[in-house]
Amino acid sequence: MFRQYKDVSASERTQVWNNGFSDYMFPIHMTKEQLDNRLSSLSISQKLSKILYIDQQPAGIYLHGEGVFSGEKIAWLGGMAVDSKFRNQHLSVQMLHEFELTAKSRNTDTLYLEAIDGNNRAIFIYQKFGFVPICKVLMLESQKKYPLKTHHEIQKVETLEAIGITEDKATLWQNKTIHGYDCLGIYAAKDLVGYAVVSFKEDCLVFHQIKLDKAYTQIKSVLGSFQINYAPKRWIGSNLVADEATTQSLLANGFSEVLSQHQYRKKI
């Protein structure tokens, strides 16, 4: 039996999340407040997200976000876990079926999710269920201080559309501008040469999106401009597409890869 996230007690939904991820590749233990904040900060629905019960016990959980982008309605699987006591009962497949059925009932066009490279069990399940990989994305970090010399200017704008940028509908859910991140135009001599979507918290600057026209020649000056404007002690590149030139230019200028995963898609 499935119950909506909003109808399950905070202790039970947090318990099944933490038990399900207790042996995960990377620790993601959460408090009740942190789990609720994950949903609110990433625009995940408490109504569409569900907990699976077996014998009146919470056995699995999945998170469901939805939105319309460039005329396409999408759903994002923002996390799925099975309590270790209920493994080997095909509960992941049951939850994927429920996720898809709910999405179909809401006239959704496409499903998206991500899987960490090396998590072969999950990848096998997703691909068997019909998800196909569409791009590799990287988590990057740097603690470098970049030179304060720059030929570029950063200007905050209300939306990317205000500077003529259409957000790609395949942009990872976590990186979309719907979450209230800062949208920035990047200029050289008043000419728009790129854009970024960032957040800044506790001296850490996070690039959720960044793209430059001539990344390899512009990146040092652009990072210098960000250094002047934000003075971060730590830099993060959050799930940036691996083969894009700007991502590669960050790697060539002090950023290092922390984690790689693939984005998967299923048309329904």
N, C-alpha and C positions, 0 to 999 in steps of 0.2 A: 504494500500500500504506500502511495506517495502522499506526502503532506507538504503544503506550501511553507516555505521558509518562515514567513511571517506568523504562521500558526503553530510553530514549534518553539518550545522554550529556549531561551538563550543558552542555557546550560547543556541541553541535549544537542543542539546544532553545533555548538563549539566542541562538545565531546566527540561527535562523530567525525568532524573535520580533523581534529588533532589525532584521533586514533587512526584515521585513514592515512594520514601523512606521517605517522610516527616513524616509519622505516623508509621514507622517501629519500631521494638522492640528495636533497638539500633541505635543511630544517626549516619548516614554515609553521611552527607551533604558534597559535594565536590565542589571545584572551578573547572574552566575549565582545569587548569593545573593539578590539582590532578586527575581528571578523565582520562585525557590523560596519565598521569603517571601510573595509574592503568593498563592500557592496555599495555604500553611499559614494565613496570617492571614485569608483569606476562605473557609476551609473548602472549597476546591476539590480534587477528587479527582485524584491522580496516576495512578490506574488508568483513570479515565474520560476524562481529558484526553488528546488525541492529537496526533501529528505525522504529516503526510502526506508520503510520500516519492515522488519522481519520479526514475527512473533512479538509484536509490540515493542521492539527495540530498534533504535536508530542504527541502521546498517550501512547507509551510504548517503552521500550528499553531492549535489551538483549545483552550480551557479549559472544563471541564464540572464544575459543582457540582450537587448534588442534595440534597433534603431533603423532609420531610413537615411541612406547616404547616396547621393547622386541618383536618386530615383529607385534605388534597390533596397529592399528591406532585408536586413541581415540579423542573425542571432549569433551570439558569441558564448561559447562554453568557457566560463571564467574560472573553472576549477572543478575537479571531480575526484572523489575519494571513496574507498570502501573500507570500513572498519576491518582491521586484521582478523577479527573473530569470525567474519562472514566471507572470507576470501574463497575463491574456487567454486562459486555458485553462479557465475556469469552475471553478477549484479551490475558490473560496468556496462554490459550490453543492454540490460534492462533500463538503465538510466539513460543511455544514448538513445534508445527507442523512445523513451518518454520525452526527452529533449527535442527529438525530431518531430514527434507527433504534436507536441505543444506548438512548435514553430510552424508546422504546416497549418494547424488550426487558426493561426494568426496571420496567414498569407505571407509567410516569410519566403524569400527567394533563395538565400544562401546561408549555410552554417559555417562558422569559423572556429578554430581552436588552435592551440600551440602545444607542442610536445618537446621536451628537452631531449637533445641528441644523446643517445645512449640509454634512454628509457624504453628499451626494446619491447617490453611487454605491452606498455600503453600504445606504442606506435603500431604494433601488430593489431591490436584491437581496433584502433581508429581506422587503419587502412582496410581491414576486413569489413568494417562497417560502411566503407565507401568514401572516406576522406582521402584526398590526394594532397601531397605536399606542393606548395606553390612558391615558397621562398625560405631561405635560411636567414635568421636574424641573430644579432649578437648583442650581448650585454657587455658594455665597455666601462672602464674606469680609468681615472688619472688623478694624481695628486700634484701634477706639475704646475708651476707658476709660469705663465706665458709672458713674453715681453710686452711691455705696455706701449710699444710702438705699433701704430695701426693706420691703415689707409681706408678703413671701413667704418661705417656708422650703423648703429642698431637703433631701430625705431619701433616702439610698441604700437600695434594696430589693433583695432577692435576685433577683426576677423581676417583670416587669410584671403577671403573673397574680396576684402576691401583693397587689397593690393594685386588683385587679378589672379590669385592662386586658387585652384579648385582642389580641395582635399581628395586624395585618392581613396575610393571606397574600400580598397583592399588594405589601407593603412591599419596596422594592428589596433584592435579595440582599445588597448591600454594607452595608446599614443594619440588617440583622436582628440580634437579640440573641444569636444562636448564636455570634457572633464574640467573645463575652466582654466586650462594652462594659458600662459602668456603667448600670444602670437606676435612674431617679430619680423619686420622687413629688414634685410641686410643690404646696405647701399654703399656704392663707391662713386664719389663725385656726383651724388644725387641720382645715380642710376641704380635701379633694383637689380642686384646680382644674386640674390638668394633669399631664403627665409628659414625661420626656425620656430619651433614650438617648444617652450621650456617651462620648467617650474624650478623654484628656488626655495630651499628650506634648510635651516640649520647649517648655513655655510656650504651647502651642496647644490650645485647647478646640474639639473637633469635635462638632457636633450631628448625630447620625445620624438621630434622630427627635426632634421636639418638637411638642407640641400643647397648647394652652391653651383653656379654656372660653370666655374672653372676651379673645382675643388682643390686640386693639388697646388695651384699657384696662389689661391686666395686663403687657404686654411690658416696659415700662421697669423696673418693680419687679422682675420676674423676672430680667432681665439684671443688675440690681444685685445680686441674690442670688447669681447665678453669679459675678459679679465678686468678691464677698466670699469665696466658697468656693474659687475656683480661681485668681483673679488672673491671667488669661491676658493675654499680650501680643498674641496674635492669635486671632481667632475664625474658624471655618469652619462653614458650613452645607453638609453633604454630601448632594447629590442630594435636596433637599427638594421635595416636590410643589408646583409653582408656584402653583396656584390655591387652596391652603389658606390660611386666614386667618392662621395663625401665621407662615407663610413670608412673606406680604405684610407682616405687622407688623414682621418683621426688616428687610425692605427699607426700611420707613418709619422705621427707627431705627438707621441707621448702617451696615447691611450693604449690600454692592453685589454685583451679579451678575457672576460670572466666566465662567460656562459654562452653556449650556442644552442639554439633550438630551431625548429621549423614551424612555419605557419601552415596549417592544413585547411582545406576548403571542401565543402560538399554542396553541390547544387541540388535543390529539392523541388 
